[in-house]
Amino acid sequence: MDATEHESTLEHALDVAKANAKQAKLLVDHAKAALAHGDVTPERVAQLEELQRAADEDLQRVIREQ
């Protein structure tokens, strides 16, 4: 893999990690709103919050690797 390919791969990984973190936040926000209306359980919100933590950790890892 040459330097250009490596840079492109890292940029792609960063784009994916950012998109995942953004999507996870949206899911948590929507779940919290649904919880307020009684449409989801607190356990589901907790699951999605864990997903968001994982996505945020992955984003931070990718940023460190840049």
HTML snippet that shows the backbone in 3Dmol.js (N, CA, C, O; Angstrom):
<script src="https://3Dmol.org/build/3Dmol-min.js"></script>
<div id="view" style="width:600px;height:400px;position:relative"></div>
<script>
const pdb = `
ATOM      1  N   MET A   1       0.857  -1.172   0.000  1.00  0.00           N
ATOM      2  CA  MET A   1       0.000   0.000   0.000  1.00  0.00           C
ATOM      3  C   MET A   1       0.907   1.239   0.000  1.00  0.00           C
ATOM      4  O   MET A   1       1.761   1.384   0.874  1.00  0.00           O
ATOM      5  N   ASP A   2       0.720   2.123  -0.974  1.00  0.00           N
ATOM      6  CA  ASP A   2       1.537   3.329  -0.991  1.00  0.00           C
ATOM      7  C   ASP A   2       0.929   4.397  -0.084  1.00  0.00           C
ATOM      8  O   ASP A   2      -0.157   4.212   0.465  1.00  0.00           O
ATOM      9  N   ALA A   3       1.635   5.508   0.066  1.00  0.00           N
ATOM     10  CA  ALA A   3       1.216   6.565   0.996  1.00  0.00           C
ATOM     11  C   ALA A   3      -0.146   7.133   0.631  1.00  0.00           C
ATOM     12  O   ALA A   3      -0.944   7.447   1.514  1.00  0.00           O
ATOM     13  N   THR A   4      -0.418   7.268  -0.657  1.00  0.00           N
ATOM     14  CA  THR A   4      -1.709   7.819  -1.089  1.00  0.00           C
ATOM     15  C   THR A   4      -2.850   6.878  -0.715  1.00  0.00           C
ATOM     16  O   THR A   4      -3.890   7.317  -0.225  1.00  0.00           O
ATOM     17  N   GLU A   5      -2.652   5.591  -0.947  1.00  0.00           N
ATOM     18  CA  GLU A   5      -3.673   4.618  -0.568  1.00  0.00           C
ATOM     19  C   GLU A   5      -3.895   4.608   0.937  1.00  0.00           C
ATOM     20  O   GLU A   5      -5.031   4.544   1.408  1.00  0.00           O
ATOM     21  N   HIS A   6      -2.802   4.673   1.685  1.00  0.00           N
ATOM     22  CA  HIS A   6      -2.889   4.666   3.151  1.00  0.00           C
ATOM     23  C   HIS A   6      -3.668   5.885   3.640  1.00  0.00           C
ATOM     24  O   HIS A   6      -4.546   5.768   4.494  1.00  0.00           O
ATOM     25  N   GLU A   7      -3.340   7.051   3.095  1.00  0.00           N
ATOM     26  CA  GLU A   7      -4.041   8.276   3.486  1.00  0.00           C
ATOM     27  C   GLU A   7      -5.523   8.185   3.131  1.00  0.00           C
ATOM     28  O   GLU A   7      -6.382   8.584   3.918  1.00  0.00           O
ATOM     29  N   SER A   8      -5.814   7.664   1.956  1.00  0.00           N
ATOM     30  CA  SER A   8      -7.196   7.514   1.522  1.00  0.00           C
ATOM     31  C   SER A   8      -7.953   6.553   2.440  1.00  0.00           C
ATOM     32  O   SER A   8      -9.114   6.793   2.771  1.00  0.00           O
ATOM     33  N   THR A   9      -7.300   5.476   2.845  1.00  0.00           N
ATOM     34  CA  THR A   9      -7.919   4.501   3.742  1.00  0.00           C
ATOM     35  C   THR A   9      -8.217   5.132   5.097  1.00  0.00           C
ATOM     36  O   THR A   9      -9.291   4.919   5.660  1.00  0.00           O
ATOM     37  N   LEU A  10      -7.267   5.911   5.624  1.00  0.00           N
ATOM     38  CA  LEU A  10      -7.479   6.578   6.909  1.00  0.00           C
ATOM     39  C   LEU A  10      -8.592   7.623   6.808  1.00  0.00           C
ATOM     40  O   LEU A  10      -9.401   7.763   7.726  1.00  0.00           O
ATOM     41  N   GLU A  11      -8.631   8.343   5.711  1.00  0.00           N
ATOM     42  CA  GLU A  11      -9.694   9.330   5.513  1.00  0.00           C
ATOM     43  C   GLU A  11     -11.051   8.638   5.455  1.00  0.00           C
ATOM     44  O   GLU A  11     -12.031   9.119   6.025  1.00  0.00           O
ATOM     45  N   HIS A  12     -11.096   7.505   4.761  1.00  0.00           N
ATOM     46  CA  HIS A  12     -12.345   6.749   4.679  1.00  0.00           C
ATOM     47  C   HIS A  12     -12.764   6.250   6.065  1.00  0.00           C
ATOM     48  O   HIS A  12     -13.936   6.332   6.433  1.00  0.00           O
ATOM     49  N   ALA A  13     -11.807   5.739   6.818  1.00  0.00           N
ATOM     50  CA  ALA A  13     -12.103   5.252   8.165  1.00  0.00           C
ATOM     51  C   ALA A  13     -12.638   6.389   9.037  1.00  0.00           C
ATOM     52  O   ALA A  13     -13.562   6.186   9.825  1.00  0.00           O
ATOM     53  N   LEU A  14     -12.062   7.579   8.899  1.00  0.00           N
ATOM     54  CA  LEU A  14     -12.530   8.731   9.663  1.00  0.00           C
ATOM     55  C   LEU A  14     -13.947   9.106   9.248  1.00  0.00           C
ATOM     56  O   LEU A  14     -14.788   9.389  10.101  1.00  0.00           O
ATOM     57  N   ASP A  15     -14.216   9.111   7.954  1.00  0.00           N
ATOM     58  CA  ASP A  15     -15.563   9.435   7.469  1.00  0.00           C
ATOM     59  C   ASP A  15     -16.591   8.442   8.007  1.00  0.00           C
ATOM     60  O   ASP A  15     -17.677   8.833   8.435  1.00  0.00           O
ATOM     61  N   VAL A  16     -16.247   7.171   7.982  1.00  0.00           N
ATOM     62  CA  VAL A  16     -17.159   6.133   8.475  1.00  0.00           C
ATOM     63  C   VAL A  16     -17.374   6.283   9.977  1.00  0.00           C
ATOM     64  O   VAL A  16     -18.505   6.188  10.455  1.00  0.00           O
ATOM     65  N   ALA A  17     -16.310   6.514  10.713  1.00  0.00           N
ATOM     66  CA  ALA A  17     -16.420   6.655  12.170  1.00  0.00           C
ATOM     67  C   ALA A  17     -17.253   7.876  12.542  1.00  0.00           C
ATOM     68  O   ALA A  17     -18.055   7.819  13.474  1.00  0.00           O
ATOM     69  N   LYS A  18     -17.068   8.980  11.817  1.00  0.00           N
ATOM     70  CA  LYS A  18     -17.876  10.176  12.070  1.00  0.00           C
ATOM     71  C   LYS A  18     -19.346   9.904  11.788  1.00  0.00           C
ATOM     72  O   LYS A  18     -20.212  10.289  12.574  1.00  0.00           O
ATOM     73  N   ALA A  19     -19.630   9.245  10.673  1.00  0.00           N
ATOM     74  CA  ALA A  19     -21.018   8.935  10.314  1.00  0.00           C
ATOM     75  C   ALA A  19     -21.652   8.006  11.343  1.00  0.00           C
ATOM     76  O   ALA A  19     -22.813   8.184  11.710  1.00  0.00           O
ATOM     77  N   ASN A  20     -20.893   7.018  11.807  1.00  0.00           N
ATOM     78  CA  ASN A  20     -21.417   6.090  12.816  1.00  0.00           C
ATOM     79  C   ASN A  20     -21.737   6.811  14.121  1.00  0.00           C
ATOM     80  O   ASN A  20     -22.778   6.569  14.733  1.00  0.00           O
ATOM     81  N   ALA A  21     -20.833   7.702  14.545  1.00  0.00           N
ATOM     82  CA  ALA A  21     -21.052   8.441  15.791  1.00  0.00           C
ATOM     83  C   ALA A  21     -22.273   9.353  15.666  1.00  0.00           C
ATOM     84  O   ALA A  21     -23.067   9.471  16.599  1.00  0.00           O
ATOM     85  N   LYS A  22     -22.412   9.988  14.521  1.00  0.00           N
ATOM     86  CA  LYS A  22     -23.557  10.875  14.292  1.00  0.00           C
ATOM     87  C   LYS A  22     -24.868  10.079  14.306  1.00  0.00           C
ATOM     88  O   LYS A  22     -25.849  10.499  14.919  1.00  0.00           O
ATOM     89  N   GLN A  23     -24.875   8.939  13.633  1.00  0.00           N
ATOM     90  CA  GLN A  23     -26.072   8.106  13.583  1.00  0.00           C
ATOM     91  C   GLN A  23     -26.418   7.572  14.978  1.00  0.00           C
ATOM     92  O   GLN A  23     -27.590   7.539  15.353  1.00  0.00           O
ATOM     93  N   ALA A  24     -25.423   7.163  15.732  1.00  0.00           N
ATOM     94  CA  ALA A  24     -25.668   6.652  17.079  1.00  0.00           C
ATOM     95  C   ALA A  24     -26.286   7.735  17.956  1.00  0.00           C
ATOM     96  O   ALA A  24     -27.194   7.457  18.740  1.00  0.00           O
ATOM     97  N   LYS A  25     -25.802   8.961  17.829  1.00  0.00           N
ATOM     98  CA  LYS A  25     -26.369  10.063  18.607  1.00  0.00           C
ATOM     99  C   LYS A  25     -27.824  10.293  18.224  1.00  0.00           C
ATOM    100  O   LYS A  25     -28.667  10.504  19.096  1.00  0.00           O
ATOM    101  N   LEU A  26     -28.125  10.256  16.936  1.00  0.00           N
ATOM    102  CA  LEU A  26     -29.512  10.432  16.488  1.00  0.00           C
ATOM    103  C   LEU A  26     -30.416   9.333  17.055  1.00  0.00           C
ATOM    104  O   LEU A  26     -31.538   9.601  17.485  1.00  0.00           O
ATOM    105  N   LEU A  27     -29.915   8.099  17.052  1.00  0.00           N
ATOM    106  CA  LEU A  27     -30.711   6.989  17.586  1.00  0.00           C
ATOM    107  C   LEU A  27     -30.997   7.190  19.073  1.00  0.00           C
ATOM    108  O   LEU A  27     -32.112   6.945  19.533  1.00  0.00           O
ATOM    109  N   VAL A  28     -29.989   7.636  19.823  1.00  0.00           N
ATOM    110  CA  VAL A  28     -30.187   7.882  21.251  1.00  0.00           C
ATOM    111  C   VAL A  28     -31.180   9.016  21.458  1.00  0.00           C
ATOM    112  O   VAL A  28     -32.081   8.907  22.289  1.00  0.00           O
ATOM    113  N   ASP A  29     -31.024  10.090  20.716  1.00  0.00           N
ATOM    114  CA  ASP A  29     -31.938  11.226  20.846  1.00  0.00           C
ATOM    115  C   ASP A  29     -33.379  10.813  20.558  1.00  0.00           C
ATOM    116  O   ASP A  29     -34.296  11.184  21.291  1.00  0.00           O
ATOM    117  N   HIS A  30     -33.574  10.045  19.489  1.00  0.00           N
ATOM    118  CA  HIS A  30     -34.919   9.588  19.145  1.00  0.00           C
ATOM    119  C   HIS A  30     -35.478   8.625  20.191  1.00  0.00           C
ATOM    120  O   HIS A  30     -36.663   8.671  20.521  1.00  0.00           O
ATOM    121  N   ALA A  31     -34.612   7.756  20.707  1.00  0.00           N
ATOM    122  CA  ALA A  31     -35.056   6.799  21.727  1.00  0.00           C
ATOM    123  C   ALA A  31     -35.460   7.517  23.008  1.00  0.00           C
ATOM    124  O   ALA A  31     -36.436   7.137  23.655  1.00  0.00           O
ATOM    125  N   LYS A  32     -34.712   8.552  23.373  1.00  0.00           N
ATOM    126  CA  LYS A  32     -35.071   9.309  24.577  1.00  0.00           C
ATOM    127  C   LYS A  32     -36.419   9.995  24.397  1.00  0.00           C
ATOM    128  O   LYS A  32     -37.219  10.046  25.332  1.00  0.00           O
ATOM    129  N   ALA A  33     -36.675  10.519  23.214  1.00  0.00           N
ATOM    130  CA  ALA A  33     -37.975  11.141  22.939  1.00  0.00           C
ATOM    131  C   ALA A  33     -39.075  10.083  22.977  1.00  0.00           C
ATOM    132  O   ALA A  33     -40.156  10.327  23.513  1.00  0.00           O
ATOM    133  N   ALA A  34     -38.805   8.924  22.418  1.00  0.00           N
ATOM    134  CA  ALA A  34     -39.789   7.845  22.419  1.00  0.00           C
ATOM    135  C   ALA A  34     -40.036   7.335  23.837  1.00  0.00           C
ATOM    136  O   ALA A  34     -41.158   6.967  24.181  1.00  0.00           O
ATOM    137  N   LEU A  35     -38.997   7.315  24.647  1.00  0.00           N
ATOM    138  CA  LEU A  35     -39.137   6.908  26.046  1.00  0.00           C
ATOM    139  C   LEU A  35     -40.092   7.851  26.774  1.00  0.00           C
ATOM    140  O   LEU A  35     -40.930   7.416  27.564  1.00  0.00           O
ATOM    141  N   ALA A  36     -39.956   9.125  26.502  1.00  0.00           N
ATOM    142  CA  ALA A  36     -40.826  10.114  27.148  1.00  0.00           C
ATOM    143  C   ALA A  36     -42.289   9.889  26.796  1.00  0.00           C
ATOM    144  O   ALA A  36     -43.180  10.251  27.564  1.00  0.00           O
ATOM    145  N   HIS A  37     -42.537   9.290  25.634  1.00  0.00           N
ATOM    146  CA  HIS A  37     -43.910   8.995  25.204  1.00  0.00           C
ATOM    147  C   HIS A  37     -44.330   7.567  25.536  1.00  0.00           C
ATOM    148  O   HIS A  37     -45.453   7.159  25.238  1.00  0.00           O
ATOM    149  N   GLY A  38     -43.429   6.814  26.151  1.00  0.00           N
ATOM    150  CA  GLY A  38     -43.743   5.436  26.520  1.00  0.00           C
ATOM    151  C   GLY A  38     -43.633   4.449  25.379  1.00  0.00           C
ATOM    152  O   GLY A  38     -44.149   3.335  25.468  1.00  0.00           O
ATOM    153  N   ASP A  39     -42.955   4.850  24.292  1.00  0.00           N
ATOM    154  CA  ASP A  39     -42.864   3.979  23.118  1.00  0.00           C
ATOM    155  C   ASP A  39     -41.693   2.999  23.156  1.00  0.00           C
ATOM    156  O   ASP A  39     -41.698   2.010  22.424  1.00  0.00           O
ATOM    157  N   VAL A  40     -40.698   3.257  23.989  1.00  0.00           N
ATOM    158  CA  VAL A  40     -39.570   2.332  24.147  1.00  0.00           C
ATOM    159  C   VAL A  40     -39.264   2.192  25.631  1.00  0.00           C
ATOM    160  O   VAL A  40     -39.696   3.001  26.452  1.00  0.00           O
ATOM    161  N   THR A  41     -38.515   1.157  25.953  1.00  0.00           N
ATOM    162  CA  THR A  41     -38.176   0.903  27.349  1.00  0.00           C
ATOM    163  C   THR A  41     -36.867   1.610  27.726  1.00  0.00           C
ATOM    164  O   THR A  41     -36.062   1.945  26.857  1.00  0.00           O
ATOM    165  N   PRO A  42     -36.667   1.829  29.013  1.00  0.00           N
ATOM    166  CA  PRO A  42     -35.377   2.381  29.451  1.00  0.00           C
ATOM    167  C   PRO A  42     -34.203   1.470  29.058  1.00  0.00           C
ATOM    168  O   PRO A  42     -33.100   1.953  28.803  1.00  0.00           O
ATOM    169  N   GLU A  43     -34.442   0.173  29.011  1.00  0.00           N
ATOM    170  CA  GLU A  43     -33.395  -0.767  28.624  1.00  0.00           C
ATOM    171  C   GLU A  43     -32.953  -0.519  27.174  1.00  0.00           C
ATOM    172  O   GLU A  43     -31.767  -0.609  26.857  1.00  0.00           O
ATOM    173  N   ARG A  44     -33.915  -0.207  26.303  1.00  0.00           N
ATOM    174  CA  ARG A  44     -33.573   0.069  24.900  1.00  0.00           C
ATOM    175  C   ARG A  44     -32.737   1.345  24.805  1.00  0.00           C
ATOM    176  O   ARG A  44     -31.782   1.410  24.030  1.00  0.00           O
ATOM    177  N   VAL A  45     -33.092   2.342  25.581  1.00  0.00           N
ATOM    178  CA  VAL A  45     -32.309   3.583  25.593  1.00  0.00           C
ATOM    179  C   VAL A  45     -30.890   3.271  26.065  1.00  0.00           C
ATOM    180  O   VAL A  45     -29.923   3.767  25.488  1.00  0.00           O
ATOM    181  N   ALA A  46     -30.763   2.462  27.097  1.00  0.00           N
ATOM    182  CA  ALA A  46     -29.441   2.096  27.618  1.00  0.00           C
ATOM    183  C   ALA A  46     -28.625   1.348  26.561  1.00  0.00           C
ATOM    184  O   ALA A  46     -27.423   1.574  26.429  1.00  0.00           O
ATOM    185  N   GLN A  47     -29.279   0.461  25.813  1.00  0.00           N
ATOM    186  CA  GLN A  47     -28.581  -0.258  24.740  1.00  0.00           C
ATOM    187  C   GLN A  47     -28.035   0.720  23.709  1.00  0.00           C
ATOM    188  O   GLN A  47     -26.889   0.604  23.275  1.00  0.00           O
ATOM    189  N   LEU A  48     -28.854   1.669  23.327  1.00  0.00           N
ATOM    190  CA  LEU A  48     -28.436   2.635  22.316  1.00  0.00           C
ATOM    191  C   LEU A  48     -27.365   3.585  22.852  1.00  0.00           C
ATOM    192  O   LEU A  48     -26.492   4.027  22.106  1.00  0.00           O
ATOM    193  N   GLU A  49     -27.435   3.894  24.139  1.00  0.00           N
ATOM    194  CA  GLU A  49     -26.379   4.718  24.743  1.00  0.00           C
ATOM    195  C   GLU A  49     -25.048   3.977  24.732  1.00  0.00           C
ATOM    196  O   GLU A  49     -23.996   4.587  24.541  1.00  0.00           O
ATOM    197  N   GLU A  50     -25.091   2.662  24.938  1.00  0.00           N
ATOM    198  CA  GLU A  50     -23.874   1.853  24.868  1.00  0.00           C
ATOM    199  C   GLU A  50     -23.336   1.849  23.436  1.00  0.00           C
ATOM    200  O   GLU A  50     -22.127   1.947  23.227  1.00  0.00           O
ATOM    201  N   LEU A  51     -24.217   1.739  22.468  1.00  0.00           N
ATOM    202  CA  LEU A  51     -23.825   1.825  21.061  1.00  0.00           C
ATOM    203  C   LEU A  51     -23.160   3.172  20.779  1.00  0.00           C
ATOM    204  O   LEU A  51     -22.141   3.234  20.091  1.00  0.00           O
ATOM    205  N   GLN A  52     -23.733   4.237  21.304  1.00  0.00           N
ATOM    206  CA  GLN A  52     -23.165   5.564  21.102  1.00  0.00           C
ATOM    207  C   GLN A  52     -21.773   5.659  21.740  1.00  0.00           C
ATOM    208  O   GLN A  52     -20.856   6.226  21.146  1.00  0.00           O
ATOM    209  N   ARG A  53     -21.617   5.112  22.935  1.00  0.00           N
ATOM    210  CA  ARG A  53     -20.294   5.121  23.583  1.00  0.00           C
ATOM    211  C   ARG A  53     -19.265   4.395  22.718  1.00  0.00           C
ATOM    212  O   ARG A  53     -18.137   4.862  22.559  1.00  0.00           O
ATOM    213  N   ALA A  54     -19.660   3.262  22.169  1.00  0.00           N
ATOM    214  CA  ALA A  54     -18.742   2.493  21.319  1.00  0.00           C
ATOM    215  C   ALA A  54     -18.386   3.273  20.056  1.00  0.00           C
ATOM    216  O   ALA A  54     -17.228   3.291  19.640  1.00  0.00           O
ATOM    217  N   ALA A  55     -19.372   3.912  19.452  1.00  0.00           N
ATOM    218  CA  ALA A  55     -19.119   4.700  18.246  1.00  0.00           C
ATOM    219  C   ALA A  55     -18.215   5.883  18.549  1.00  0.00           C
ATOM    220  O   ALA A  55     -17.321   6.200  17.765  1.00  0.00           O
ATOM    221  N   ASP A  56     -18.442   6.541  19.686  1.00  0.00           N
ATOM    222  CA  ASP A  56     -17.597   7.670  20.076  1.00  0.00           C
ATOM    223  C   ASP A  56     -16.163   7.216  20.351  1.00  0.00           C
ATOM    224  O   ASP A  56     -15.210   7.894  19.969  1.00  0.00           O
ATOM    225  N   GLU A  57     -16.016   6.071  21.012  1.00  0.00           N
ATOM    226  CA  GLU A  57     -14.684   5.529  21.279  1.00  0.00           C
ATOM    227  C   GLU A  57     -13.971   5.185  19.975  1.00  0.00           C
ATOM    228  O   GLU A  57     -12.776   5.444  19.829  1.00  0.00           O
ATOM    229  N   ASP A  58     -14.698   4.604  19.035  1.00  0.00           N
ATOM    230  CA  ASP A  58     -14.109   4.263  17.744  1.00  0.00           C
ATOM    231  C   ASP A  58     -13.665   5.527  17.013  1.00  0.00           C
ATOM    232  O   ASP A  58     -12.585   5.555  16.423  1.00  0.00           O
ATOM    233  N   LEU A  59     -14.486   6.564  17.048  1.00  0.00           N
ATOM    234  CA  LEU A  59     -14.123   7.827  16.407  1.00  0.00           C
ATOM    235  C   LEU A  59     -12.841   8.378  17.021  1.00  0.00           C
ATOM    236  O   LEU A  59     -11.944   8.811  16.298  1.00  0.00           O
ATOM    237  N   GLN A  60     -12.750   8.365  18.335  1.00  0.00           N
ATOM    238  CA  GLN A  60     -11.542   8.866  18.994  1.00  0.00           C
ATOM    239  C   GLN A  60     -10.312   8.030  18.624  1.00  0.00           C
ATOM    240  O   GLN A  60      -9.220   8.571  18.450  1.00  0.00           O
ATOM    241  N   ARG A  61     -10.494   6.711  18.505  1.00  0.00           N
ATOM    242  CA  ARG A  61      -9.386   5.835  18.104  1.00  0.00           C
ATOM    243  C   ARG A  61      -8.922   6.188  16.700  1.00  0.00           C
ATOM    244  O   ARG A  61      -7.721   6.297  16.451  1.00  0.00           O
ATOM    245  N   VAL A  62      -9.856   6.366  15.787  1.00  0.00           N
ATOM    246  CA  VAL A  62      -9.501   6.690  14.404  1.00  0.00           C
ATOM    247  C   VAL A  62      -8.796   8.043  14.338  1.00  0.00           C
ATOM    248  O   VAL A  62      -7.827   8.206  13.596  1.00  0.00           O
ATOM    249  N   ILE A  63      -9.278   9.004  15.106  1.00  0.00           N
ATOM    250  CA  ILE A  63      -8.637  10.326  15.130  1.00  0.00           C
ATOM    251  C   ILE A  63      -7.194  10.205  15.619  1.00  0.00           C
ATOM    252  O   ILE A  63      -6.291  10.832  15.064  1.00  0.00           O
ATOM    253  N   ARG A  64      -6.982   9.400  16.655  1.00  0.00           N
ATOM    254  CA  ARG A  64      -5.611   9.216  17.182  1.00  0.00           C
ATOM    255  C   ARG A  64      -4.693   8.583  16.134  1.00  0.00           C
ATOM    256  O   ARG A  64      -3.497   8.875  16.095  1.00  0.00           O
ATOM    257  N   GLU A  65      -5.254   7.716  15.286  1.00  0.00           N
ATOM    258  CA  GLU A  65      -4.458   7.001  14.287  1.00  0.00           C
ATOM    259  C   GLU A  65      -4.138   7.865  13.071  1.00  0.00           C
ATOM    260  O   GLU A  65      -3.319   7.477  12.237  1.00  0.00           O
ATOM    261  N   GLN A  66      -4.763   9.010  12.962  1.00  0.00           N
ATOM    262  CA  GLN A  66      -4.534   9.891  11.805  1.00  0.00           C
ATOM    263  C   GLN A  66      -3.133  10.410  11.777  1.00  0.00           C
ATOM    264  O   GLN A  66      -2.772  11.164  10.872  1.00  0.00           O
TER     265      GLN A  66
END
`;
const viewer = $3Dmol.createViewer("view");
viewer.addModel(pdb, "pdb");
viewer.setStyle({}, {cartoon: {color: "spectrum"}});
viewer.zoomTo();
viewer.render();
</script>
